[in-house]
Amino acid sequence: MPSTRRDFLKDAAAFSFLAASPSVVAGANDPMSLQSQTKKTAFDLGLPGFVAGVVIGGKLDMVQAEGFADLEKQTPMRRDHIFYVASLTKTFTAVMMMQYVQQKKISLNDYLLDYPFLSLA
């Protein structure tokens, strides 16, 4: 069964947990497993190309560029390709929220309206 965008976001959130725990990444038996899984998920979603990175301890630990920036010209993705922000902010928000869950500041089962977003005063 092909992956959905929701599956991709769940995977992105799971990868954030790996990045937040250097011992998990450093102790992995297969250092290519994260790269392999990222590539597989992107392929399952039909992404033409992507650039992904992992930050550990505030430093860029790994960057992966796969696929094509331009399918017609077969231009390969590079680590320094620039992307429009657009919907990328959803991924950053998901990672931030999962970090809050990890820190037990929020729960995925919380009622959304319990959080005051706007002051009524």
N, C-alpha and C positions, 0 to 999 in steps of 0.2 A: 504494500500500500504506500503511495507517495506521501511525503511529508507535506504538512500545511504550513502556512505562515505562523500559525499558533504554535506548532511543533518547533519551528525555528526559534521563536521567542523563548520557548521553554528551554531549548538547548542553549541559547545565549545566556539565559539566567543561570543555568547549570554551570556553564563555562566561567561565569563571574565568581561562583563559589570556588572553583578550582584556582582561579587567579588570586582570590583572597587568601588562599591557604598554600603558601609556598612549599610546605612539606609534602602536600599531595602531588604537586607538579614535579618537585625535585625527586620524589620517591617513585615516580611512575616507572614501571618496568620498560615500557615502550614510549620513549619521548615523542615519537611521531603519532601516537594515538590521538592526541587532541587535534593535530593537523589533519589526520586521516578522517576523523569524525566530522570536522568542519567542512572538509572538501566533499564528503559524502552527503551531508545535509544540504549543502549548496547545490550539488548535482541533483538531489531528489527534488528540490524546489524549482529546478530549472533556471537557476541564476546563470546569466552569461559570464559573470566574473565578480570577484569580490576581493577586498583587502581586509584582513582581520589582524588584530594585535592583542597581546596579553601583557598587562602591566603587573609587575610584582615588586612590592616594596617601593612604589613610586617610580620605577624605572621600566622602560620598555624591554621586555624579556624575549618576545617572539613576535615576528610579523610574517604573515602569510599572504601572498598574492597569487590568485589562481584565476584561470579563465581569460576572457577577452574584454577589453575596454570598448572595442568596436568590432562587432561580429562581421560586418561586411568587409572590412579591411583586415580582419584577423589580427588586430593590434592586441598584444598580450597585456594583461594587467601588470602594473608596477607598484612597488611599495609606496611611491610618491604620487600616485594618482589622486586627484582632487575630486571630491564628490559634493554634490549639492546636499545641503542638510536635509531638507524635506522631511521624510518620515523617519530619518535616523534618530531623531530625538525620542521616538517611542522606545527604541532599544535602550538608549541611555536611561530613560525613566524606568524601564523594567529592571535594569541592572541595579539602579539606585534603590528601588523599592525592595528588591530581593536582598540587598545588603542590609536594609532596615529590618527585614524579617529575620535575617541571620543574627543581627544585633538585638533581636527581641524588642525593638521599638514599636513594631506593628505586627499584625497577624494577617495572613491572607483570608482569614475568616471574619475579620472585622467588618462592621457595617459602615459603609462609606460615609453616610451622613453623620456619623459620630465625630468626624473630623471637621472642625470649623474652618472652611476655606475663606469665607468672607465675613467681615464684621458687619452686623446689622445696625450698629450704632451710628 
